[in-house]
Amino acid sequence: MEMERVTGFPHTHMDRRPRKRPRLGWDVTQLPPQAQVGMFCAQEVGRVTGFASSTAKAPADYASTITTSSSVVLKGGVAQNGSPPWRDDDKDGHYMFELGDNLTSRYKIQSKMGEGTFGQVLECWDRERKEMVAIKIVRGIKKYREAAMIEIEMLQQLRKHDKGGNRCVQIRNWFDYRNHICIVFEKLGPSLYDFLRKNNYRSFPIDLVREIGRQLLECVAFMHDLNLIHTDLKPENILLVSPEYVKVPDYKGTLRSPKDSYFRRLPKSSAIKVIDFGSTTYERPDQNYIVSTRHYRAPEVILGMYFSSCIDALEYGRMMDVIVVFCFIGLGWSYACDIWSVGCILVELCTGEALFQTHENLEHLAMMERVLGPLPQHMLKRVDRHAEKYVRRGRLDWPDGATSRESIKAVLKLPRLQNLIMQHVDHSAGDLIHLLQGLLRYDPIDRLTAREALRHPFFSRDQFRRLSLASIGWPGMNEYLRK
């Protein structure tokens, strides 16, 4: 299979999600080739290799190397895993490296997988475990080093309780190298956002959305039981466990990319893991700072609404139910901000597009009202003083407070939630709409908890359709194509 390239990984501050795209009917006459298999590969320095059919291999020097008593790997009598020459960090504090460099004597750099505000993620060969790993190299700046140590604490806490590693990415090791905190993770596949982007933002089948949603809510419930709030759930922070995918015919594909107009990619496994716990925090009654990436930010975060909560576990025979009791106190956010993010993510997986594409608070709130209906007056009456400018006479100051006509048009073009889902989902649309209405309730006190959402009919109804795609893989593809 030929290699496909893109210019580079998107950064968190660059939103490349498209607006509405035309959806074509069943009017394609050309028959496409049969389904093909491939793999999502890592990013090399300066480029992305894209999807390829080859699998990751050990470095070429591995088979012919020997280990001496001094733990220096030799090839032909020449040291292969000594420290690289010292290089100054770049102006932003990022670690400078070359392919083939070593990070200590244990890890050898193979490729660059991505980068962000925190630093870089490199694909490395672990000589001790004889496997590829992902190493997050944090910028050599004090505030990022401090944040990295907090993330390590959270990761170790999660690993302690999630010994099977079924929900959250597993930390393997960490070390301090040349003033850079390095965190070693298991190597996973692409993020859901990268998969959508590489797939020309085609939506996922509803059964795949169901399985991803179930696992995501299980992860959120697991964290909330530990009194932890992720605060930054988004498709970029949800990784497929496997990079493998299949290409299948797609008669509804866009004509934007002629080469792929009759194909869509689907992951061979639905298994996912949540990553990036750098913003994770314990639940406290005084949290009123801004959290979450804009598109997935809950209304109480924007408005400053807040409540405290206590979790009581009641045992009935062998069943353990977790009851969350809320008591309104002041301004801020809590567990429910994660639930709102999950709702936004599920909509995006169903449609291929972010639900609220905006960068302004007032416009964001107006989009919420357009899609979900008016904000409750009791919330608007209790906003933080910084959000008072968005409210006038007990209602959202819209459209009078709009900054431009383009902003008003962007809000007016949004459909209601029910209509949006019906445009993209055939079976299970009713159950999904009802679930989303529970996940996207304005008042965090009324919003579903993760465990309540897992008991929703969208996940429990129709046993045949909810067979785990992770367990059957995509031999079940034949069933999908017959729908």
N, C-alpha and C positions, 0 to 999 in steps of 0.2 A: 504494500500500500504506500502510495506516495506520501511524503512528509508535508504537513501543512503548517504554515507559519503565521503568527500574528506579531504585531510590533512590540508588544510587551505586556506585562501584567498591569491591570488598572490599579491605581492607588485609591485609598479610602476616600480622598477628597475629590476624586474625579468620578462622577456618576455617568457611566456610559450606557445605562439602560435606555432603550428607545421609548418613544411615545407609541401610541397605538399604531399597529401595522395592519395593512389590509389582509384579510383572511380569505383565501380562495376556496371555491367550492370544489365539488368532485368532477372537475371538467378536464382533468389531465388525461391525455390519451396515450402518451408514450409510456411504455412499460419499463420500469427501472430494473437494474440488475438485482441479483439476490442479496440478502443481508450479508454484511461483511463484519469482521471482527477487528478490533484495534485496541490501542492503549493510550491513555493520556500520559505524556512524558513530562519530565521536569524541565525547568528553564535553564538553559546554559547562560553564561555571562553574556549579557547584551542582547539576547534573543530568546524566543520561546520555540521549542521544537514542535509543539502541538501534539496531535494524536499520531501515534505510530504503532506499528504492529509488533515491534520488538519488545522484549522484556528486559528489565534491569539486570545487568550482569556485574560480576565482581571486577575490580580493576585488573588491567592486564598484568600488572606486576605481582598479583596475589599468588598465582600458582607456582611461580618460580622463586618465591622468597623464602628465607629461613629466618628464624628468630634466635638471636644469640642470648647469652646469659645476661647481657646488659640491656635487654629488651629493645635493641636497635635492629630493625629489619634490614637485611642486606640483600642486594642483588648484584651478583658479579663482584662482590667485595666492596660495593659502594653503598653508603648509608642512604636508605630510602625514606625513613620517617623522622629525620632530624628536623629541628625547628627551621622554618623558612626565615630569610633575612628580615630584620625589623623594618616595618613600613609605618610611616605616620598615618593616623586616621585621616579621612577626608574632612572637609570643613564642618560637616554636620556630625562628626563623631562616629561615622560608620567604619567598620573594620575593612581594611584593604587586603585583598588576597588575589591569588592566581590559582587557576585550576591545577590540581595536583599537589597543592600545599598541604601540610599537615596541621591539624589542630591537636596539639600534644602528639605523643607517639601512637595514640590509639586510633585517631580519625584522619581520614584522607578526603579532601574536598573533591567532589566529582562534578557538581553543577550548582547553579543558583536557582532556587525554586521560587523565590519572590522576595519582596521587601515591603516595608511599611514604615510608619512613624517610629516604631520601636527599634528597628534595625533590619536585619536580613535573615532569611532562612536558606540554609545550604543543604544540599544532598551530600552526604558523606558516607564513606565506607568504614564500618566499625571492624577493625582488625581482630578485636577480641571475640565478638559475637558472630563475626563473619556474615554480616548483613548490612544492607543500606539503612541509614537512619536520617532523620531530619534534625538539623541543629539550628536553633534560633540564637543568633549572635546579636546581643543587645548593644545599642550605641554606648560608647564610652563616656557618657555624661551622667552626672550624679543622679538626677531625677529619674532617668531611665534605669539605671542600676538599682535604685531603691524600689522602683515598680517591679523590676524583674525578681527581686528577692521576695516581694509579696506574692507574685505569681507562683514562684517555686513553693512557697508555703501552702498556697491553695492547691496546687497540683499534688503535693504530697498528702494533703488531707483527703483529697478525692481518691487517690490511689489506695489509701488506707481502707476506705470503705467500699471501693469499687474494685475488688481484687481481681475480678474477671476481666476488667477493662472493656466492658460492653457498652459503656455510655460516653465516657470522656476519653480524650487522647491521653495516652500513658506517658508519663515522664520516665525516662530510662536512667538519666544521670544529669549532673550539672557541674560546671567548673568555672573558675575565673581565669581567663587567658588574656594576658596583655591588656588588662583593664577593661575587658569585655566579659560580661556574664554570658555563658554559653549553656543553653538548655537543650538536652538531647531527648528527642521524641521518637516514638515508632514512626515509620514512614507510611503515610496514607496516600489516598488518591486525590483528585482535584476537589476544590470546593464546589458547592452547588452553584454558586455564582459563575465560576469559571466554566462549569459544564453548560450552564444556560448560555453564556456568552459564546462559547465555541459552537453551540448548537443553534446559532442565529436567534437566540431568545425564544425558541420553540418551547411550549409548555410541556410539562410532564404528564403522562397518563394518570388518571385519577387514582388507580390502584397503587401506583408508585408513590403518589402524594400521600395516600393513606398510610403506607408503611413508613415513609420518612417522618410523617407527622406523629405517628405512634412512638417511634424511637426518640424523637425530639422531646415529646412531652414526658416520656419516661426519664430522660436525662434531667429535664427541668424539675420534675417531681423529686428525683433523687437528690438534687442540689438543695431544693427547698426544705426537704426533710433534715438536711444538715445545717439549716438556717443560713444558707448561702444564696446570693442573688447574682446571676451572671452579669446582667446589665448591658450586654452588648451582643445579643443574639441577632444574627443576620446570615444570609446565605454564604457570605465570605467566611464565616466562622463555623460552618458545618461542612465537614469533609466526607466524601465517599471513602469507604475503607479500601476499595479496590479501584485501580485506574482503568480496568477493562470495560469496554463498551461494545455494543453492536450497532450496526447501521441497518435501519429497516426502511421500507418504502413509506413515504409520507406524501399523500396526494393533496394535503392541505398546506404544503410548504410554500414559502414565499419565493418570488422570482428574483430576490435581491442577490442571491448567489447562485448563478445558473448551474455550477458544478454540483451543488448540493441540493438543488431545488426539489428533487424527488426523494430525498433521504432525511431522516432524523436519527440522532444518536440516542441510545438508551443505555443506562448502566447495566452491566450484567448482574450486579448485586445491588440490592437496596440498602445494604448495611451502611450506617453513618456513624460518625463520632463528632462531638462538639470540641472545639479548640478555643484558644485565646482566653485565658482566665486572668489577664492582667488587670481587668476592671472589676473582677469579682469581689464582692464584699459580704461581710456578715450583716444580717438584718439588724438595724439599729433605729431608734425612734427619732433621730435627728438628721436624716438624710434628705437634703433638699438641694443638692448641687445637680448640675445637668449630667445626665447619663444617656447612653444609647446613641447609635448612629441615627441621623435625622429621620430617614424613611421609616424607621422601626421604633420611634420614640413615642411613648404613651402620653395621653393628654395630661395626666396628673404631673408628669415631668415638666411639660411646657407651662402649665398653669401654676404649679407649686402645690397642688393638692396633696395631702398626705394623711395617712392613717397608720396606726401601729397594729400589730397583730400578734397573737399568741397561738401556738399550735398544741392541741391536746390530742393524744392518741387514746382511743377507747377500744378495748378488746372485747369482741363478741365471739366467744368460743375460740375458733382458730383464726378468725378473720380480724385483721387490724385495720380500722378505719381512722383516717386522719381528718379531724374536724378543725377548720381554721376559723377562729373567732376574731372579728375585727371590731375595733373601737376607734372612732374618729377623734383625733386629738388636734392636729394642726396642719402644717404644710410640709410636703415632701413626697416620697414614693417608697414602695416596698416590693414584695414578691410579685405583685400583679403586673409590674412593668415588663417582666419577662413574658408573661402570658400574652400581653398585647403584641409583643414582638413576634411570638409564635404565630398569631393570627395573621399578621402582615406577611410573614414568610410563606404560609400556606397559600395565601392569595397569589403571591408572586410565582410560586411553583405551578399553580393552575393556569395562570395567564401568560407567564413569561416576562411580566413587567412589574416593577415596583408599584405598590398601590398608591402611595403618596409621594409623588416626585416633586419635591419643593425644597427650598432652602430658607424659607421665612416662616416665623412662628404663626403670624396671623393667617397667612395663606394656607399653612398646614392645618390649622384649626378649621378654616373654611372648607378645605377639602374633606376633612372628617365629617363635617355637617352635610356636605353634598352626598357623600357615600353612605353615611350611617344615620343621618337625621340630626336634629338640633341637640346641642349640648344641654344637659340638665341645668336649670337655673340655680339649684343649690350648689353646684360646683362653681358656676361663674360668680356667685356671691362670695366665695371663699378663696379667691385666687390670691397668690402672692403679690406683694406690692409691685414687683417688677413686671407682672403680667396684667396689671390693672388697665394698661393702655389698650389691651385687646378687647375690653368689655365696655359697653356703653348702655346704660339704662337696663341692666340685667340681661343683656343679650350680646352676642358676638358683634363687634363693630365691623360688620361686613355687609355690603361691599364698600361702604363709605370709607373705611380705613385702608382700602387696597392701595398698593403703591403704583399700580399701572393697569392699563386696560388688558395687557397681556396676562397679568395675574388673574384678573376676573375671568378671562376666556379659559385659562388653564383649569380653573375650578369648575366652570360651567360645562366643560366637555366631559367631566367624569360622570359615569353612570352610577346608579344605586348598586349596592352590594349584590342584591338578588339578581339584577339584570346582568351584572358583570360575570357572575359565576355561571349563569345560564348560557351565556355566550360561549363558554369554553368547556363546560362539563356536561356530559350526557347523563349517564346513570349516576346515582348517589348525589345528585345536585341538591335535593331537598335536605338531606342529612348534613351535607357539607355547609350549606347556607346557615342552618340552625346552629351548627357547631361554631362557625365563624362569628355569628351574632353573640354567642356566649363569650368567645375569646376577646371580642372587640367591644365589649360594653364599656361605656365611658367611665362610669363610677367604678373604681377599683374594688370597692366593697362588694359590688354585685358581679364582678367578673368571675368566670369559672376559675377554679384552681386547676393545677395540672392533673391531679388525680381525678377530679370531677370530669375533666375533659376526656380522660382515658376511658371513662365509663360511658361516653356518649355513643348513641347508636351508629354514628358514622364509623366507629371502630368495631362495634360489636355486632351490628346487623349484617345479615347475608354472609354466613360462614364460608361459603364457597369462594366468594370474591375476595375475601380478606386472607386467603392463603399467603403465607409469607413469601414475598419475592426473594428474600434473602436465602430461604431454604430451598425453593424450587428453581432459583436462578431464572434464566430466560429460555429454557426449553418451553416455559410458559408463554413464550413469545407467540407461539401459534395461536394460543387462546386470545391474546391481545389483538392479533391481526384479524381474527374472525369477528371482533366486536363491531 
